[in-house]
Amino acid sequence: METIHMRTNHTGFFDRVDDRLVRGWAISVGQDGRNGIVDVFIDDRFVSRLCADEFRADVKERGYRDGFTGFSFEIPEEFCDDLPHVIDIRHSETNESLGNSPRTFKRPSAAQAKLDEKRRWCNENVVFENKIDDRFVQSLKTRRKLAIFGTYHELPSYFRYHRAILESLTDAGFTVLIVHAASRYRHELASVESPDCFVVLKRNIGYDFGSYAVGLFAACDWLHLVDELLLLNDSVIQISDNLAPMIARFRTLDADVVSCTDSFER
């Protein structure tokens, strides 16, 4: 423990905030066998009263009773909103703050926490290699248009029509994130010869929409820079024309979302 905070006959310490869990310890030394009672205030608003009765071996080693002096408290979801808040833990009888209290915390929203969990799972289980770097961010800042291009094949190089699509997209002003799916990692596919094209290599999980999700997860910290988002895949037979004129026509439409598809399947 960093310090021992003592006033009158009360003592205790606000240890830390781990994720959404507040931890600390408190005792009322003037009353034998009596557990400490603490009040939790967030932004000067009373939110909870706790009995400090969890076992703390470190506090016992310091000679504070039997060690059943700890408390923990989960921060309510309403305060998990990506904004700073002040939490103060006080002895309920004296209204005095514990040592190391008050403290400021900031926790992500529930939606952000779920997104972060999905991103962790994706990075651990799906992505082979992520080649996003500072050049990607600078390209987005300049172009403010992002194309996530899902590709799939098992060969060690991109095809000519892949390069034609990349050229079309960069001509249309996009930063391009290639999300290439395959059954195994191939280092030859980890980069392309274009300053505005970047690559994420992934396992072949989730088909095209799985690739779009991986691309969005990889870029989500910078999506606030994006004014225009394009999702496309390489399920084409041939690209004979530059895509830039078609994309220019899309931009004239009075619509938030535009979808374009063509199929010769019977």
C-alpha positions as a printed Julia matrix, in Angstrom:
266×3 Matrix{Float64}:
   0.0     0.0     0.0
   1.36    3.42   -0.89
   0.42    5.3     2.32
  -1.72    4.94    5.38
  -4.36    7.65    5.67
  -5.63    8.23    9.21
  -7.88   10.86   10.74
  -9.44   10.69   14.2
 -10.15    7.0    14.76
 -10.79    6.04   11.14
  -8.38    4.86    8.48
  -8.58    3.54    4.94
  -7.34    3.89    1.4
  -8.84    4.17   -2.09
  -6.57    1.79   -4.02
  -7.56    1.98   -7.67
 -10.18    1.71  -10.39
  -9.77   -1.45  -12.5
 -11.96   -1.3   -15.56
 -15.31   -0.51  -13.84
 -14.38   -1.91  -10.41
 -13.37    0.4    -7.55
 -11.23   -1.17   -4.81
 -10.03   -0.04   -1.39
 -10.13   -0.73    2.32
 -11.43    0.96    5.44
 -11.75    0.29    9.16
 -13.13    2.0    12.21
 -10.29    1.44   14.68
 -12.14    2.89   17.62
 -14.59    0.01   17.8
 -13.22   -3.52   18.22
 -14.61   -5.93   15.65
 -16.46   -3.23   13.8
 -16.2    -3.06   10.0
 -15.67    0.24    8.3
 -18.64    1.75    6.45
 -17.93    3.97    3.44
 -20.07    6.15    1.2
 -19.39    6.5    -2.51
 -19.96    9.85   -4.19
 -19.6    10.44   -7.92
 -19.57   14.07   -9.04
 -20.68   15.03   -5.49
 -23.73   12.77   -5.76
 -24.25    9.93   -3.29
 -24.48    6.62   -5.15
 -23.83    3.81   -2.64
 -22.96    2.8     0.94
 -20.59   -0.15    1.41
 -19.48   -2.36    4.28
 -15.71   -2.97    4.15
 -15.76   -6.7     4.93
 -13.8    -8.32    2.08
 -10.59  -10.09    3.07
  -7.36   -8.13    2.4
  -4.19  -10.06    3.29
  -2.0    -6.99    2.77
  -4.0    -4.97    5.29
  -3.91   -7.86    7.8
  -0.11   -7.96    7.48
  -0.03   -4.33    8.61
  -1.77   -5.34   11.81
  -5.21   -3.98   10.97
  -7.52   -6.47   12.66
  -8.29   -9.76   10.9
  -7.92   -8.46    7.35
 -11.64   -8.33    6.58
 -11.42   -4.66    5.68
 -11.72   -4.47    1.9
 -14.48   -3.18   -0.31
 -15.22   -3.15   -4.01
 -17.79   -1.29   -6.02
 -18.83   -1.46   -9.66
 -19.22    1.93  -11.3
 -22.82    2.31  -12.55
 -23.28    2.23  -16.3
 -24.65    5.77  -16.37
 -21.14    7.04  -15.55
 -19.52    4.96  -18.31
 -19.91    7.54  -21.04
 -16.36    8.41  -22.2
 -16.42   11.53  -20.0
 -14.32   12.32  -16.89
 -16.01   11.94  -13.49
 -14.8    12.45   -9.93
 -15.3     9.65   -7.41
 -14.89   10.31   -3.7
 -15.03    7.55   -1.06
 -15.72    8.78    2.46
 -16.1     7.31    5.93
 -19.86    7.35    6.42
 -19.68    8.41   10.1
 -17.3    11.35    9.64
 -17.76   12.26    5.96
 -13.95   12.3     5.68
 -12.36   11.1     2.43
 -10.18    8.0     2.45
  -6.53    8.26    1.54
  -6.02    8.72   -2.21
  -9.59   10.02   -2.57
 -11.12   11.71   -4.51
  -9.92   10.48   -7.9
 -10.91   11.15  -11.49
 -11.9     8.31  -13.82
 -13.15    7.96  -17.36
 -14.71    4.76  -18.64
 -16.01    3.84  -22.1
 -19.71    3.45  -22.76
 -21.26    0.0   -22.75
 -21.49    0.1   -26.54
 -17.81    1.05  -26.77
 -16.87   -1.72  -24.35
 -18.71   -4.29  -26.51
 -16.98   -2.94  -29.61
 -13.59   -3.18  -27.9
 -14.3    -6.78  -26.92
 -15.22   -7.67  -30.51
 -12.06   -5.98  -31.76
  -9.94   -7.96  -29.28
 -11.56  -11.22  -30.37
 -11.05  -10.34  -34.02
  -7.38   -9.45  -33.55
  -6.69  -12.6   -31.55
  -8.65  -15.1   -33.66
  -9.05  -13.75  -37.2
  -6.3   -11.31  -38.18
  -2.94  -12.65  -39.4
  -1.29   -9.25  -39.85
  -2.39   -5.61  -39.74
  -0.26   -3.23  -41.83
  -2.05   -0.03  -40.81
   0.44    2.62  -39.68
   0.86    6.4   -39.46
   0.84    6.66  -43.26
  -2.7     5.28  -43.27
  -3.85    7.96  -40.84
  -2.15   10.71  -42.85
  -3.73    9.43  -46.06
  -7.19    9.47  -44.41
  -6.64   12.99  -43.11
  -5.83   14.15  -46.64
  -8.37   12.16  -48.65
 -11.21   11.7   -46.11
 -12.53    8.77  -48.16
 -12.05    5.12  -47.21
 -12.6     2.05  -49.38
 -12.54   -1.34  -47.67
 -11.75   -3.87  -50.41
 -12.4    -7.52  -49.49
 -10.36  -10.04  -51.46
  -9.97  -13.8   -51.35
  -7.66  -16.31  -53.04
  -4.94  -18.75  -52.03
  -2.16  -17.62  -54.41
   0.92  -15.6   -53.35
   0.16  -12.47  -55.4
  -2.68  -10.13  -56.3
  -4.13  -10.35  -59.81
  -4.17   -7.75  -62.56
  -7.81   -6.92  -61.97
  -7.04   -6.31  -58.29
  -4.47   -3.72  -59.33
  -6.97   -2.19  -61.78
  -9.55   -1.83  -58.99
  -6.96   -0.28  -56.66
  -5.97    2.23  -59.31
  -9.63    3.11  -59.91
 -10.24    3.65  -56.22
  -7.2     5.82  -55.65
  -8.09    7.81  -58.8
 -11.49    8.41  -57.19
  -9.8     9.86  -54.12
  -9.97    6.9   -51.72
  -7.57    5.59  -49.17
  -7.84    1.84  -49.73
  -7.73   -0.84  -47.04
  -7.38   -4.28  -48.59
  -8.68   -7.03  -46.32
  -7.38  -10.25  -47.83
  -8.78  -13.6   -46.67
  -6.99  -16.92  -47.1
  -6.58  -20.2   -45.26
  -2.98  -19.38  -44.33
  -0.67  -16.4   -43.98
   1.29  -15.24  -47.05
   3.79  -12.46  -46.46
   3.86  -11.66  -50.2
   0.36  -10.18  -49.89
   1.12   -7.93  -46.92
   1.84   -4.84  -49.03
   1.04   -3.28  -52.39
   2.91   -0.67  -54.42
   0.69    2.3   -53.74
   1.16    5.03  -51.12
  -2.59    5.14  -50.38
  -3.26    1.39  -50.19
  -2.85   -0.66  -47.01
  -3.39   -4.31  -46.13
  -4.88   -6.46  -43.4
  -4.41  -10.23  -43.81
  -7.03  -12.46  -42.18
  -8.21  -16.02  -41.94
 -11.0   -16.96  -44.3
 -13.76  -16.47  -41.73
 -17.02  -14.61  -42.34
 -16.93  -14.26  -46.14
 -17.13  -10.73  -47.58
 -19.05   -9.23  -44.68
 -16.51  -10.72  -42.28
 -13.82   -8.89  -44.23
 -15.79   -5.64  -44.09
 -16.13   -6.06  -40.3
 -12.39   -6.69  -39.91
 -11.65   -3.59  -41.98
 -14.02   -1.44  -39.92
 -12.54   -2.76  -36.67
  -9.02   -2.04  -37.94
  -9.91    1.52  -38.97
 -12.5     2.41  -36.32
 -10.19    4.71  -34.32
  -9.98    6.97  -37.38
 -13.48    6.7   -38.86
 -14.2    10.22  -37.61
 -11.86   11.35  -40.4
 -13.99    9.67  -43.07
 -16.61   11.57  -45.06
 -17.21    8.76  -47.57
 -17.06    4.99  -46.98
 -17.05    2.38  -49.75
 -17.36   -1.4   -49.2
 -16.56   -3.68  -52.15
 -15.18   -7.12  -52.88
 -13.34   -8.88  -55.68
 -16.19  -11.18  -56.72
 -15.9    -9.95  -60.3
 -14.92  -11.54  -63.58
 -13.22   -8.55  -65.16
 -12.82   -4.8   -64.74
 -12.69   -3.26  -68.17
 -13.43    0.36  -67.24
 -12.15    2.71  -64.59
 -14.54    2.82  -61.62
 -13.94    6.52  -60.95
 -16.68    7.82  -63.35
 -19.25    5.44  -61.82
 -18.3     6.55  -58.31
 -18.56   10.18  -59.45
 -22.15    9.49  -60.55
 -22.93    7.94  -57.15
 -21.83   11.17  -55.52
 -24.48   13.14  -57.41
 -27.3    11.06  -55.91
 -29.36   12.49  -53.06
 -28.9     9.44  -50.82
 -27.03    8.53  -47.66
 -26.33    4.98  -48.87
 -25.88    3.72  -52.44
 -25.65    0.03  -53.41
 -24.56   -1.31  -56.78
 -24.47   -4.94  -57.87
 -24.6    -6.96  -61.07
 -24.94  -10.69  -61.61
 -25.12  -13.11  -64.52
 -26.11  -16.06  -62.34
 -29.19  -17.96  -63.46
